[in-house]
Amino acid sequence: MPLPEFLYHVPATLNEACQLMAQLGEDGRPLAGGTDLIVNMRKGLISPKNVVSLGRIEELNKIDHSGGLTRVGACLKVSDLVRSKPVSSRYNALRLGAGSLGSPLIRNLATIGGNLVTGRPAADLPPPLMALGARLLFRSVSGKREVPLQEFFHGPGLTAIGKDEILTEILLPEPPSNSGSGYIKLGVRKALEISIVNAASFISLDRESGKIRSARVVLGAVAPTPIRAWSAEKILIGEKPDEELFIKAGEAASEESKPIDDFRGSAGYRRDMVKILTQRSLHIAFDDLMSNTLERWDEKNDHAHCK
Ligand SMILES: Cc1cc2nc3c(=O)[nH]c(=O)nc-3n(C[C@H](O)[C@H](O)[C@H](O)COP(=O)(O)OP(=O)(O)OC[C@H]3O[C@@H](n4cnc5c(N)ncnc54)[C@H](O)[C@@H]3O)c2cc1C
């Protein structure tokens, strides 16, 4: 189907974009990579009178790490996330989520902000970002607003973003030492596939006791929004990580999930897969934790040798 007619705006600055969004109200829609917006316009699902391109706004395309915080510009392409050093060295779950989104072509267009604002329950980036404790920064003519990602999703396609707001940055805290994260997705095919179920995990260990100090397990495609598997997290905290513990956490996550039947998989199949994927994401997080710890140990010993 051809695209419906619309006016195309290309602001050069964030201020200009905010002013446009305020003037246009319900009639304006921000455009990032277009892999959802343009597809939905072609299908005739939406037909905004005005499209506001965010592509030329430099500050939305940056990634910066300083003062214990990584600030990811909302228009950063998913392919840039996969290649980014601050991401791959600190946020394994996000690196894995970004690497499994769509195909190389889609990753070169799709942005991190677009993947969040669409509010798809099966999207690849919300679970890793939630597991990593992300917060979102919005701008409008009224000023700035910060929202924990955990509070952002309200239902399929429904989020806490205001009509005139632009998502500007995703803020990620520096992970503590002795921590790691993982992400895994199940689809029918390996590429170009929306998840049947996905799971992200984050764990940090207490250095003295070797027990899990904090844990976050997030599931996608098993509820109207990505959800925390609170009962699995409760089982993990205060225990030493091992196979048996991860199996118990997987079982708890499976009991807590409330998936639906659809053409991608039955509720029962999804529930079984939650059990397996939760376990696997915990193993990936633990392997990441071990390799981070070894890297730090190597760095420390290299310094000692140099002295
Ligand atoms: C063939 C194909 C395969 C796909 N496979 C996957 C997959 O495996 N996993 C997956 O998760 N997704 C997948 N997708 C979905 C899609 O690629 C992602 O959701 C993408 O990340 C959306 O980002 P975008 O930059 O293209 O957003 P756009 O399409 O530009 O925008 C999406 C929505 O967000 C709004 N928006 C965008 N940026 C901002 C901002 N900064 N502030 C305010 N509002 C904003 C837009 O107005 C629009 O409503 C696939 C899509 C296609 C076409």
The ligand as a MOL file (V3000), in Angstrom:
LIG
                    3D

  0  0  0     0  0            999 V3000
M  V30 BEGIN CTAB
M  V30 COUNTS 53 58 0 0 0
M  V30 BEGIN ATOM
M  V30 1 C 11.3210 -6.8440 9.1740 0
M  V30 2 C 11.3030 -6.3590 10.6060 0
M  V30 3 C 11.8630 -7.1640 11.6010 0
M  V30 4 C 11.8400 -6.7380 12.9390 0
M  V30 5 N 12.3790 -7.5380 13.9010 0
M  V30 6 C 12.3820 -7.1480 15.1830 0
M  V30 7 C 12.9530 -7.9610 16.1990 0
M  V30 8 O 13.4720 -9.0570 15.9690 0
M  V30 9 N 12.9110 -7.4990 17.4840 0
M  V30 10 C 12.3470 -6.3030 17.8120 0
M  V30 11 O 12.3530 -5.9430 18.9900 0
M  V30 12 N 11.8000 -5.5110 16.8680 0
M  V30 13 C 11.8010 -5.8950 15.5750 0
M  V30 14 N 11.2450 -5.0880 14.6030 0
M  V30 15 C 10.6010 -3.8280 15.0240 0
M  V30 16 C 11.4430 -2.5480 14.8840 0
M  V30 17 O 12.5680 -2.6980 14.0590 0
M  V30 18 C 11.8470 -1.9830 16.2230 0
M  V30 19 O 10.7760 -1.7800 17.1050 0
M  V30 20 C 12.6490 -0.6570 16.0660 0
M  V30 21 O 13.6000 -0.6480 17.1010 0
M  V30 22 C 11.8510 0.6480 16.1040 0
M  V30 23 O 12.7800 1.7240 16.0250 0
M  V30 24 P 12.7090 2.8230 14.8710 0
M  V30 25 O 13.8420 3.7320 15.0790 0
M  V30 26 O 12.6240 2.1790 13.5300 0
M  V30 27 O 11.3340 3.4880 15.2810 0
M  V30 28 P 10.2970 4.2810 14.3550 0
M  V30 29 O 9.5990 3.3420 13.4580 0
M  V30 30 O 10.9140 5.4700 13.7500 0
M  V30 31 O 9.2980 4.7620 15.5210 0
M  V30 32 C 8.5510 3.8460 16.2640 0
M  V30 33 C 7.6060 4.6250 17.1980 0
M  V30 34 O 8.3360 5.2980 18.2010 0
M  V30 35 C 8.1590 6.7200 18.1060 0
M  V30 36 N 9.5040 7.2750 18.3740 0
M  V30 37 C 10.6680 6.8620 17.8380 0
M  V30 38 N 11.6940 7.5040 18.4060 0
M  V30 39 C 11.1810 8.3590 19.3110 0
M  V30 40 C 11.7380 9.3000 20.2300 0
M  V30 41 N 13.0690 9.4840 20.3440 0
M  V30 42 N 10.8900 10.0230 21.0200 0
M  V30 43 C 9.5420 9.8420 20.9180 0
M  V30 44 N 8.9580 8.9570 20.0860 0
M  V30 45 C 9.7570 8.2220 19.2850 0
M  V30 46 C 7.6150 6.9720 16.7120 0
M  V30 47 O 6.7980 8.1290 16.6710 0
M  V30 48 C 6.7930 5.7070 16.4940 0
M  V30 49 O 5.5570 5.8200 17.1330 0
M  V30 50 C 11.2600 -5.4730 13.2630 0
M  V30 51 C 10.7270 -4.6570 12.2710 0
M  V30 52 C 10.7460 -5.0970 10.9410 0
M  V30 53 C 10.1790 -4.1930 9.8750 0
M  V30 END ATOM
M  V30 BEGIN BOND
M  V30 1 1 1 2
M  V30 2 1 2 3
M  V30 3 2 2 52
M  V30 4 2 3 4
M  V30 5 1 4 5
M  V30 6 1 4 50
M  V30 7 2 5 6
M  V30 8 1 6 7
M  V30 9 1 6 13
M  V30 10 2 7 8
M  V30 11 1 7 9
M  V30 12 1 9 10
M  V30 13 2 10 11
M  V30 14 1 10 12
M  V30 15 2 12 13
M  V30 16 1 13 14
M  V30 17 1 14 15
M  V30 18 1 14 50
M  V30 19 1 15 16
M  V30 20 1 16 17
M  V30 21 1 16 18
M  V30 22 1 18 19
M  V30 23 1 18 20
M  V30 24 1 20 21
M  V30 25 1 20 22
M  V30 26 1 22 23
M  V30 27 1 23 24
M  V30 28 2 24 25
M  V30 29 1 24 26
M  V30 30 1 24 27
M  V30 31 1 27 28
M  V30 32 2 28 29
M  V30 33 1 28 30
M  V30 34 1 28 31
M  V30 35 1 31 32
M  V30 36 1 32 33
M  V30 37 1 33 34
M  V30 38 1 33 48
M  V30 39 1 34 35
M  V30 40 1 35 36
M  V30 41 1 35 46
M  V30 42 1 36 37
M  V30 43 1 36 45
M  V30 44 2 37 38
M  V30 45 1 38 39
M  V30 46 1 39 40
M  V30 47 2 39 45
M  V30 48 1 40 41
M  V30 49 2 40 42
M  V30 50 1 42 43
M  V30 51 2 43 44
M  V30 52 1 44 45
M  V30 53 1 46 47
M  V30 54 1 46 48
M  V30 55 1 48 49
M  V30 56 2 50 51
M  V30 57 1 51 52
M  V30 58 1 52 53
M  V30 END BOND
M  V30 END CTAB
M  END
